[in-house]
Amino acid sequence: MASSARTGKPKADVAKEPGTVTSTKSPALTGKLEADVEIKASPEQFHDMFASKPHHMHHACNDKVQACNLHEGEWGKVGTIVSWNYVIDGKAKHTKEVIEAVDPDKNLIVFRVIEGDLMDEYKSFLFIIQVSPKSEGSGSVVHLTLEYEKLHQGIDHPHSVLQYMKDVSNGIDAHLTKPN
């Protein structure tokens, strides 16, 4: 695996096929997992769900997302704080996140976890969600990136969180593209 000349940190391999997971393989506590999910919805529709309507996600995948509440700020704005109640691996969880970046032109949103269950194992945790049109045919590709720093070596890489995000992406897509 190559390393970045500027940071000396290992680079993750680029995901070549939808659903491919890549991760940094490093004894360090930092890591990065990535996956692509092919969807039928447009990039704008999907991005809008995360940026402007996350409080509607429980309609799309109520087995995974119980609630998303606005804690501070405005939906889709940098600096906004949202709290999530969700179920992963059959367990109810909670997280509070701040929106660090929103770029509607690139259909990109970045959330940083600031409180909640993930902070029991990770010093920092970042969700990056970017949606692009497929290069051929209709539909889009959701590129999911998790960047994190574990509290200690005994913590696993968050593969189950990445799978959860893939499942949520598929649920949102089914909701957005279902016939009326």
C-alpha positions, -999 to 999 in steps of 0.1 A, spaced: 0 0 0 13 34 -9 18 62 16 12 98 11 43 118 7 29 147 27 15 129 57 33 95 57 -1 79 63 -10 48 43 -35 55 15 -66 33 12 -71 15 -21 -98 30 -43 -130 10 -43 -133 -4 -78 -167 -20 -78 -199 -10 -60 -201 -24 -25 -163 -29 -23 -149 -20 11 -114 -6 13 -96 2 45 -62 14 57 -42 -14 71 -20 2 96 -10 -5 132 -19 31 139 -52 40 156 -65 59 126 -84 43 98 -106 48 68 -133 25 53 -150 32 20 -178 16 -1 -198 24 -32 -235 17 -34 -254 18 -67 -288 34 -65 -316 43 -88 -324 77 -74 -308 109 -87 -278 123 -68 -298 154 -59 -327 133 -44 -304 112 -23 -283 142 -11 -314 161 -2 -326 133 21 -293 136 41 -289 174 39 -325 187 42 -347 159 53 -328 135 76 -358 136 99 -378 118 72 -353 88 71 -373 68 96 -400 66 68 -374 50 45 -358 26 69 -376 25 102 -359 -8 112 -326 11 111 -333 48 118 -358 56 146 -354 93 147 -332 123 136 -338 155 155 -325 190 150 -306 199 181 -292 233 169 -291 252 136 -309 246 103 -312 214 83 -285 212 57 -263 240 71 -227 238 82 -225 239 120 -259 223 125 -261 197 152 -284 167 148 -290 137 170 -298 102 157 -315 73 173 -308 41 153 -305 4 156 -273 -14 145 -266 -51 151 -299 -53 169 -290 -27 195 -305 7 200 -279 34 197 -276 72 199 -253 97 183 -250 135 181 -233 149 150 -223 183 136 -225 190 99 -190 200 89 -195 204 52 -223 206 27 -218 210 -11 -250 207 -31 -231 210 -64 -211 179 -55 -239 162 -36 -216 160 -6 -223 161 31 -199 155 60 -210 147 96 -186 146 126 -197 126 156 -195 147 188 -214 125 213 -229 91 216 -222 54 215 -195 56 189 -174 78 212 -172 48 236 -147 33 211 -135 61 189 -117 94 196 -130 108 164 -155 96 138 -164 112 104 -191 102 79 -186 115 44 -214 109 19 -211 119 -17 -234 109 -46 -225 110 -82 -243 101 -114 -233 67 -128 -209 70 -157 -231 49 -178 -269 45 -177 -293 60 -152 -289 61 -115 -262 71 -91 -234 59 -70 -232 67 -33 -196 69 -21 -195 63 17 -164 71 37 -158 66 74 -127 82 88 -120 74 125 -94 72 153 -98 43 177 -93 49 214 -69 19 216 -57 -11 195 -83 -34 210 -111 -17 191 -122 -32 158 -125 -13 126 -161 -2 122 -171 -26 93 -206 -31 108 -211 7 107 -201 8 71 -225 -21 63 -252 -2 82 -247 28 61 -249 7 29 -282 -8 41 -295 27 50 -285 39 15 -304 11 -1 -334 17 21 -335 54 12 -331 46 -25 -361 22 -23 -381 48 -6 -372 76 -31 -379 54 -62 -410 36 -51 -440 42 -74 -466 65 -59 
